[in-house]
């Protein structure tokens, strides 16, 4: 775990001081499991009352962002050629 945190901090420092690295999906996906593990380990050390509040807040935030995505995704229209080429039926 310490090596993963060290690698993350090294990459972050190179990005900050070198100003040449960009964060995009492929780069962020490398660090996502590490961030989840660190967040889970941090929350596990909190008292039970605060953990429950954190869980409720995360669930509410997840539902809010998923509903916003669903509303925006419902408005996406694909061209008929794409739908026919991929054999997607409506």
DSSP file (Angstrom, degrees, kcal/mol; ACC not computed):
  #  RESIDUE AA STRUCTURE BP1 BP2  ACC     N-H-->O    O-->H-N    N-H-->O    O-->H-N    TCO  KAPPA ALPHA  PHI   PSI    X-CA   Y-CA   Z-CA
    1    1 A X     >        0   0    0      0, 0.0     4,-2.4     0, 0.0     5,-0.2   0.000 360.0 360.0 360.0 -39.4    0.0    0.0    0.0
    2    2 A X  H  >  +     0   0    0      1,-0.2     4,-2.5     2,-0.2     5,-0.1   0.878 360.0  51.9 -65.0 -36.3    2.9    2.4    0.8
    3    3 A X  H  > S+     0   0    0      2,-0.2     4,-2.6     1,-0.2    -1,-0.2   0.900 109.7  49.2 -66.2 -39.5    4.4    1.8   -2.6
    4    4 A X  H  > S+     0   0    0      2,-0.2     4,-2.3     1,-0.2    -2,-0.2   0.914 112.4  47.2 -66.3 -42.1    1.1    2.5   -4.3
    5    5 A X  H  X S+     0   0    0     -4,-2.4     4,-2.7     2,-0.2    -2,-0.2   0.905 112.3  51.2 -64.9 -40.2    0.7    5.8   -2.3
    6    6 A X  H  X S+     0   0    0     -4,-2.5     4,-2.5     2,-0.2    -2,-0.2   0.916 110.3  48.1 -62.4 -43.5    4.3    6.7   -3.1
    7    7 A X  H  X S+     0   0    0     -4,-2.6     4,-2.4     2,-0.2    -1,-0.2   0.897 112.0  50.1 -63.8 -39.8    3.8    6.1   -6.9
    8    8 A X  H  X S+     0   0    0     -4,-2.3     4,-2.4     2,-0.2    -2,-0.2   0.935 112.4  46.3 -63.3 -46.3    0.6    8.2   -6.8
    9    9 A X  H  X S+     0   0    0     -4,-2.7     4,-2.5     2,-0.2    -2,-0.2   0.879 111.3  52.5 -65.5 -37.4    2.4   11.0   -5.0
   10   10 A X  H  X S+     0   0    0     -4,-2.5     4,-2.5     2,-0.2    -1,-0.2   0.939 111.3  46.2 -62.2 -46.3    5.4   10.8   -7.4
   11   11 A X  H  X S+     0   0    0     -4,-2.4     4,-2.2     1,-0.2    -2,-0.2   0.900 112.7  50.6 -63.4 -40.3    3.0   11.1  -10.4
   12   12 A X  H  X S+     0   0    0     -4,-2.4     4,-2.4     2,-0.2    -1,-0.2   0.903 111.3  47.9 -64.5 -41.1    1.1   14.0   -8.8
   13   13 A X  H  X S+     0   0    0     -4,-2.5     4,-2.9     2,-0.2     5,-0.5   0.906 110.6  51.1 -67.3 -41.1    4.4   15.9   -8.0
   14   14 A X  H  X S+     0   0    0     -4,-2.5     4,-2.3     1,-0.2     5,-0.4   0.910 112.8  47.0 -61.1 -40.9    5.6   15.3  -11.6
   15   15 A X  H  X S+     0   0    0     -4,-2.2     4,-1.3    -5,-0.2     6,-0.2   0.906 114.9  46.0 -66.3 -41.2    2.3   16.7  -12.9
   16   16 A X  H  < S+     0   0    0     -4,-2.4    -2,-0.2    -5,-0.2    -1,-0.2   0.932 124.6  29.3 -70.3 -45.4    2.3   19.7  -10.6
   17   17 A X  H  < S+     0   0    0     -4,-2.9    -3,-0.2    -5,-0.2    -2,-0.2   0.822 124.6  45.2 -88.3 -31.2    5.9   20.8  -11.1
   18   18 A X  H  < S-     0   0    0     -4,-2.3    -3,-0.2    -5,-0.5    -2,-0.2   0.787  83.5-159.0 -80.1 -28.2    6.5   19.5  -14.6
   19   19 A X     <  +     0   0    0     -4,-1.3    -4,-0.1    -5,-0.4    -3,-0.1   0.817  64.4  99.3  52.2  36.8    3.1   20.9  -15.9
   20   20 A X        +     0   0    0     -6,-0.4     2,-0.4    -5,-0.1    -5,-0.1   0.508  56.4  85.7-123.8 -12.3    3.2   18.5  -18.8
   21   21 A X        -     0   0    0     -6,-0.2     2,-0.4    -7,-0.2    -2,-0.1  -0.749  58.7-157.4 -98.5 140.5    1.0   15.7  -17.7
   22   22 A X        -     0   0    0     -2,-0.4     2,-0.6    -3,-0.0     5,-0.1  -0.877  14.2-130.7-113.6 146.3   -2.8   15.8  -18.2
   23   23 A X        +     0   0    0     -2,-0.4     2,-0.3     4,-0.1    -2,-0.0  -0.875  43.0 147.4 -96.8 120.0   -5.3   13.8  -16.3
   24   24 A X    >>  -     0   0    0     -2,-0.6     4,-2.7     0, 0.0     3,-0.8  -0.828  61.8 -73.3-140.0 179.8   -7.8   12.0  -18.5
   25   25 A X  H 3> S+     0   0    0     -2,-0.3     4,-2.1     1,-0.3     5,-0.1   0.813 125.4  47.8 -49.7 -47.0   -9.8    8.7  -18.3
   26   26 A X  H 34 S+     0   0    0      1,-0.2     4,-0.5     2,-0.2    -1,-0.3   0.866 117.0  43.3 -67.1 -34.9   -7.0    6.3  -19.0
   27   27 A X  H X> S+     0   0    0     -3,-0.8     3,-0.9     2,-0.2     4,-0.7   0.912 114.2  49.0 -76.5 -43.0   -4.7    7.9  -16.5
   28   28 A X  H >X S+     0   0    0     -4,-2.7     4,-1.2     1,-0.2     3,-0.9   0.867 101.1  64.6 -65.1 -36.0   -7.3    8.4  -13.8
   29   29 A X  H 3X S+     0   0    0     -4,-2.1     4,-0.5    -5,-0.3    -1,-0.2   0.760  94.9  60.7 -63.0 -23.0   -8.5    4.8  -14.0
   30   30 A X  H <4 S+     0   0    0     -3,-0.9     4,-0.4    -4,-0.5    -1,-0.3   0.886 111.4  38.3 -66.6 -38.7   -5.0    3.6  -12.8
   31   31 A X  H <X S+     0   0    0     -3,-0.9     4,-2.6    -4,-0.7     5,-0.2   0.579  92.3  88.1 -92.2 -10.8   -5.5    5.5   -9.5
   32   32 A X  H  X S+     0   0    0     -4,-1.2     4,-2.3     1,-0.2     5,-0.2   0.910  88.4  48.1 -59.8 -46.4   -9.2    4.8   -8.9
   33   33 A X  H  X S+     0   0    0     -4,-0.5     4,-2.4    -3,-0.2    -1,-0.2   0.914 113.0  50.2 -60.7 -39.3   -8.7    1.5   -7.0
   34   34 A X  H  > S+     0   0    0     -4,-0.4     4,-2.6     1,-0.2     5,-0.2   0.929 110.5  48.6 -62.8 -45.1   -6.1    3.1   -4.8
   35   35 A X  H  X S+     0   0    0     -4,-2.6     4,-2.3     1,-0.2    -1,-0.2   0.884 111.5  50.3 -63.5 -37.6   -8.3    6.1   -4.0
   36   36 A X  H  X S+     0   0    0     -4,-2.3     4,-2.5    -5,-0.2    -1,-0.2   0.918 111.7  47.4 -66.0 -43.2  -11.2    3.8   -3.2
   37   37 A X  H  X S+     0   0    0     -4,-2.4     4,-2.5     2,-0.2    -2,-0.2   0.910 113.3  47.7 -64.6 -42.4   -9.0    1.7   -0.9
   38   38 A X  H  X S+     0   0    0     -4,-2.6     4,-2.1     2,-0.2    -1,-0.2   0.913 113.2  48.5 -64.9 -42.2   -7.6    4.7    0.9
   39   39 A X  H  X S+     0   0    0     -4,-2.3     4,-2.6    -5,-0.2    -2,-0.2   0.912 112.4  48.5 -64.3 -42.0  -11.0    6.2    1.3
   40   40 A X  H  X S+     0   0    0     -4,-2.5     4,-2.1     1,-0.2    -2,-0.2   0.907 111.8  49.2 -65.1 -41.5  -12.4    2.9    2.7
   41   41 A X  H  X S+     0   0    0     -4,-2.5     4,-0.7     2,-0.2    -1,-0.2   0.871 112.6  48.6 -65.4 -36.3   -9.5    2.6    5.1
   42   42 A X  H >< S+     0   0    0     -4,-2.1     3,-0.9    -5,-0.2     4,-0.4   0.939 112.8  46.0 -68.4 -46.8  -10.0    6.1    6.3
   43   43 A X  H >< S+     0   0    0     -4,-2.6     3,-1.3     1,-0.2    -2,-0.2   0.837 104.7  63.1 -66.0 -32.3  -13.8    5.8    6.8
   44   44 A X  H 3< S+     0   0    0     -4,-2.1    -1,-0.2     1,-0.3    -2,-0.2   0.745  99.8  54.8 -64.9 -22.3  -13.3    2.5    8.6
   45   45 A X  T << S+     0   0    0     -3,-0.9    -1,-0.3    -4,-0.7    -2,-0.2   0.571  89.4  96.8 -87.7  -9.0  -11.4    4.3   11.3
   46   46 A X  S <  S-     0   0    0     -3,-1.3     5,-0.0    -4,-0.4    -3,-0.0  -0.380  89.5 -91.0 -74.5 156.9  -14.2    6.8   12.0
   47   47 A X    >>  -     0   0    0      1,-0.1     4,-1.9    -2,-0.1     3,-0.5  -0.333  41.9-107.8 -62.1 153.9  -16.7    6.2   14.8
   48   48 A X  H 3> S+     0   0    0      1,-0.2     4,-2.1     2,-0.2     5,-0.2   0.825 116.8  57.5 -57.4 -35.9  -19.8    4.3   13.8
   49   49 A X  H 3> S+     0   0    0      1,-0.2     4,-1.6     2,-0.2    -1,-0.2   0.915 109.2  44.2 -63.4 -42.7  -22.0    7.3   13.9
   50   50 A X  H <> S+     0   0    0     -3,-0.5     4,-2.4     1,-0.2    -1,-0.2   0.836 109.7  57.1 -71.5 -31.8  -19.9    9.2   11.4
   51   51 A X  H  X S+     0   0    0     -4,-1.9     4,-2.5     2,-0.2    -2,-0.2   0.912 105.7  50.1 -63.9 -41.4  -19.6    6.2    9.2
   52   52 A X  H  X S+     0   0    0     -4,-2.1     4,-2.4     2,-0.2    -1,-0.2   0.914 110.8  49.1 -63.3 -42.0  -23.4    6.0    8.9
   53   53 A X  H  X S+     0   0    0     -4,-1.6     4,-2.5     1,-0.2    -1,-0.2   0.913 111.5  49.9 -62.7 -42.2  -23.6    9.7    8.0
   54   54 A X  H  X S+     0   0    0     -4,-2.4     4,-2.5     2,-0.2    -2,-0.2   0.901 110.3  50.0 -64.1 -40.6  -20.9    9.2    5.4
   55   55 A X  H  X S+     0   0    0     -4,-2.5     4,-2.4     2,-0.2    -2,-0.2   0.924 112.1  47.0 -64.2 -44.4  -22.7    6.2    3.9
   56   56 A X  H  X S+     0   0    0     -4,-2.4     4,-2.4     1,-0.2    -2,-0.2   0.913 113.0  49.6 -63.8 -42.0  -26.0    8.0    3.7
   57   57 A X  H  X S+     0   0    0     -4,-2.5     4,-2.5     1,-0.2    -2,-0.2   0.908 111.9  48.2 -64.5 -41.5  -24.3   11.1    2.1
   58   58 A X  H  X S+     0   0    0     -4,-2.5     4,-2.5     2,-0.2    -2,-0.2   0.890 111.4  49.9 -67.0 -39.0  -22.6    8.9   -0.5
   59   59 A X  H  X S+     0   0    0     -4,-2.4     4,-2.5     2,-0.2    -2,-0.2   0.920 112.1  47.7 -64.0 -42.7  -25.8    7.1   -1.3
   60   60 A X  H  X S+     0   0    0     -4,-2.4     4,-2.3     2,-0.2    -2,-0.2   0.917 113.3  48.0 -64.0 -42.9  -27.6   10.4   -1.8
   61   61 A X  H  X S+     0   0    0     -4,-2.5     4,-2.4     2,-0.2     5,-0.2   0.896 111.5  50.7 -64.6 -40.0  -24.8   11.8   -3.9
   62   62 A X  H  X S+     0   0    0     -4,-2.5     4,-2.5     2,-0.2     5,-0.2   0.927 111.2  47.3 -63.4 -45.4  -24.7    8.6   -6.0
   63   63 A X  H  X S+     0   0    0     -4,-2.5     4,-2.2     1,-0.2    -2,-0.2   0.900 112.0  50.9 -63.3 -40.0  -28.5    8.7   -6.6
   64   64 A X  H  X S+     0   0    0     -4,-2.3     4,-2.0     2,-0.2    -2,-0.2   0.936 113.8  42.9 -64.3 -46.1  -28.3   12.4   -7.5
   65   65 A X  H  X S+     0   0    0     -4,-2.4     4,-2.1     1,-0.2    -2,-0.2   0.878 113.8  51.5 -70.3 -35.9  -25.5   12.0  -10.1
   66   66 A X  H  X S+     0   0    0     -4,-2.5     4,-2.4    -5,-0.2    -1,-0.2   0.891 110.4  48.9 -67.0 -37.6  -27.0    8.8  -11.6
   67   67 A X  H  X S+     0   0    0     -4,-2.2     4,-2.2    -5,-0.2    -2,-0.2   0.893 110.0  51.2 -69.7 -37.5  -30.4   10.5  -12.0
   68   68 A X  H  X S+     0   0    0     -4,-2.0     4,-2.1     1,-0.2    -2,-0.2   0.916 112.0  47.7 -62.7 -41.6  -28.7   13.5  -13.7
   69   69 A X  H  X S+     0   0    0     -4,-2.1     4,-3.0     1,-0.2     5,-0.2   0.912 109.9  52.4 -64.2 -42.3  -26.9   11.2  -16.0
   70   70 A X  H  X S+     0   0    0     -4,-2.4     4,-1.7     1,-0.2    -1,-0.2   0.895 109.4  49.2 -62.6 -40.5  -30.1    9.3  -16.8
   71   71 A X  H  X S+     0   0    0     -4,-2.2     4,-0.6     2,-0.2    -1,-0.2   0.929 115.8  42.6 -65.1 -44.6  -31.9   12.5  -17.8
   72   72 A X  H >< S+     0   0    0     -4,-2.1     3,-0.8     1,-0.2     4,-0.2   0.882 113.1  52.4 -70.5 -36.9  -29.1   13.7  -20.0
   73   73 A X  H >< S+     0   0    0     -4,-3.0     3,-1.4     1,-0.2    -1,-0.2   0.817  99.4  63.9 -69.3 -29.7  -28.6   10.2  -21.6
   74   74 A X  H 3< S+     0   0    0     -4,-1.7    -1,-0.2     1,-0.3    -2,-0.2   0.771  99.4  55.2 -64.7 -23.9  -32.2    9.9  -22.4
   75   75 A X  T << S+     0   0    0     -3,-0.8     2,-0.3    -4,-0.6    -1,-0.3   0.523  81.1 111.2 -87.1  -5.3  -31.9   12.9  -24.8
   76   76 A X    <   -     0   0    0     -3,-1.4     2,-0.5    -4,-0.2    -3,-0.0  -0.522  52.0-161.8 -73.0 132.2  -29.0   11.3  -26.8
   77   77 A X        -     0   0    0     -2,-0.3     2,-0.3     0, 0.0    -2,-0.1  -0.967   2.1-154.7-119.5 127.9  -30.1   10.4  -30.3
   78   78 A X        -     0   0    0     -2,-0.5     2,-0.0     1,-0.1     5,-0.0  -0.780  27.4-105.2 -99.6 144.8  -28.1    8.0  -32.4
   79   79 A X     >  -     0   0    0     -2,-0.3     4,-1.9     1,-0.1     3,-0.3  -0.344  26.4-121.5 -64.2 148.5  -28.1    8.1  -36.2
   80   80 A X  H  > S+     0   0    0      1,-0.2     4,-2.6     2,-0.2     5,-0.2   0.840 111.2  59.6 -61.0 -34.9  -30.2    5.3  -37.9
   81   81 A X  H  > S+     0   0    0      1,-0.2     4,-2.4     2,-0.2    -1,-0.2   0.905 106.3  47.3 -61.9 -41.0  -27.1    4.1  -39.8
   82   82 A X  H  > S+     0   0    0     -3,-0.3     4,-2.0     2,-0.2    -2,-0.2   0.925 112.1  49.3 -66.2 -44.2  -25.3    3.4  -36.5
   83   83 A X  H  <>S+     0   0    0     -4,-1.9     5,-2.6     1,-0.2     4,-0.3   0.907 114.3  45.3 -62.5 -41.5  -28.2    1.6  -35.0
   84   84 A X  H ><5S+     0   0    0     -4,-2.6     3,-0.8     3,-0.2    -1,-0.2   0.890 111.4  52.1 -69.2 -38.9  -28.7   -0.5  -38.1
   85   85 A X  H 3<5S+     0   0    0     -4,-2.4    -1,-0.2     1,-0.2    -2,-0.2   0.835 115.1  41.3 -67.5 -32.2  -24.9   -1.3  -38.4
   86   86 A X  T 3<5S-     0   0    0     -4,-2.0    -1,-0.2    -5,-0.2    -2,-0.2   0.359 110.4-121.5 -97.0   5.5  -24.7   -2.4  -34.7
   87   87 A X  T < 5 +     0   0    0     -3,-0.8     2,-0.5    -4,-0.3    -3,-0.2   0.848  55.2 158.0  58.4  38.3  -28.1   -4.3  -34.9
   88   88 A X      < -     0   0    0     -5,-2.6     2,-0.4    -6,-0.2    -1,-0.2  -0.821  23.4-161.4 -92.1 127.5  -29.6   -2.3  -32.1
   89   89 A X              0   0    0     -2,-0.5    -5,-0.0     1,-0.1     0, 0.0  -0.848 360.0 360.0-110.0 148.0  -33.4   -2.3  -32.2
   90   90 A X              0   0    0     -2,-0.4    -1,-0.1     0, 0.0    -2,-0.0   0.401 360.0 360.0-105.8 360.0  -35.6    0.2  -30.4
